[in-house]
Amino acid sequence: MKYYAYEEFRNDTNTLIKKVRDFHPEALLAIARGGLTLAHAMAEGLDIREVQSIQTELYDKTCKRDTITIFDTCVFENRARILVIDDIADSGETLEAIMKHLVKKYPQIEFKSATLFYKTTSIYEPNFWVKEADDWIDFFWERDFIL
C-alpha cells in the first residue's frame, strides 16, 4: 500500500492540468467519490466553473455486484468537450462503463477521461493520466480525515 500525500497530489494535479489544457474542456465531470477532490482542484487550475458529478455502484461494501449501476443526473447544455475525472483507473470497469454511457446518452459531446493513476492491468486506459500504479493507493483524502 502506498500513501499518497497532499504534496504529491498537488504536483501531480498540476501535471495533469498541463496535459489536458489543449483539450479545452468546457466542463468537468467528477466520478463520485474518487474523482471529486481531483475535479475540484482541476476546476480551479483550469478556471472552469461547471463541475458536475456522476455516481456508480459496483460494490456492496466488499462484495462485487454482477453489473454496475450508473446514477446520471447531468445536464450539459451547449457543451462540446467534457473532461471526465477519476482518481485511478484500477480495474477500469467503472471508467469504461461511464464513458460508454456518456457517449450513448450525449452523442454530440466529445468526452475525454483523466486520472492521476493508471494500472496497466486496467481494461480502460484514460486519455490523460500521470502515473502508473502497481499497488493499492491510499489517498490522503481517504486516510487523513478519519476521526
N, C-alpha and C positions, 0 to 999 in steps of 0.2 A: 504494500500500500504506500502510495506517495502522497504526502501532504502538499497541497497547492496553496501557497500563501498569497496574501493580497498583493505584495510587491511584484511577484511573478505574474499574477493576473493583470496588474496594471500594465506591465511591459508587453505581455502577450496581446492584450486588448489593443494597445496602440499599434502593434504589428498587424493585427487583423484589420484594423481600421484602414491602414495604408493599403492592404491587399484588396479591400472591397471598394475603395474610393472610386476607381474607374468604372465600376458598375453603375454608379449614380442611383442608388436606391431611393425611392420616393417615400417608402415606409418600411418599418421593421416589424417582423412578426416573430415574437418570442415563443418558444415551445416551453410551456409551463411544466415543471418548475425550473428545470436546469438552465434554461435559456434566459430567464427573467433578469438576473443580475447582469449578465453579459449584454443583453439587449439595452438595458438602461445605460450602461457605460458607453456602448457604441452609439446610442442616440445622442448622447452629449458630444462625443467626439466627431460625429458626422453632422451635427446640428440638424437633426431630424426630430420633429415634434410628434409625428404619428408613430406610435408604438402600440401594437395590438398583441394579443396572445391567443394561443390555441392550446388545448389540453388533450392529453391522451391517457388511456388506461390500458396497460398491458399486464400489470401485475396486481394481484390481491395480496398485499403485504409481501410475502416472499414466494407466492405461488404464481407462476406464469399462466396467463389465460391462453386459450386457443386462438383468439382473434383480438385485434387491437380496436379499441373504441376511440373515435375522434370527436371531440366537442368543439365545434367551429361556429362561433357567433361573429365572425369577422365581417366587416363591411369595408370594401375597397372601392371607393368612387373615384373615377378619373385617375387611376393609378396604372402605370405601365410596367414598373420594376419594383419588386418587393424582395427584401432580403429576409430569409428565414434563419433564425438564430437558435442554436442549442449549445450546451457546454461541451458535449462529446458525442462523436459517432462511435458508439461502443459496438453493439450488435448491428446497428444500422436499421433495425426493423422499424423503429419509431420514425426516423427521418425519411426512410423510403416510403412508408405509408402516408405520411403527411404530404410529402412532395407529390405523390400520385394523386392524392385527394385534392390538393390545391390546383394542380394543372387541369384536372377534370372539372372542378367547380368554377374556376376562373380562367378559362382558356385564353382570354385576351391579355392576360398579365404574364410577364416574364418573372419567374421565381428563381432565385439562386439561394444556396444554403451556405452557412458559415458556422464553424465551430472552433473552439480552442484546440481540442484534441481529436485525433482520428486514429482508430485502431485498424491496422491493415487487414484484420480478420473481419471487419465490418462488411455487410452486404451492400452498403451505400457509402460512397465517398463524397463528402461535401465539396462544393465548388471552391470554397476557401477554407483553409484550416492552417493552424500554426505549428502544432507539434504532434508527433506520433506518440501514442501511448501503448505500453506493453504491460501495464499493471493497473490496478484499481487506483483511481484518482480520488483523494479525499479533499474536496474543495473547501476552502476556508469558510464559505457560507453554510456548509453542511456541518462544520465542527465548532466554529468559534462562537456561535450564539446559543449553544445548548446550555441550559441552566441546571 
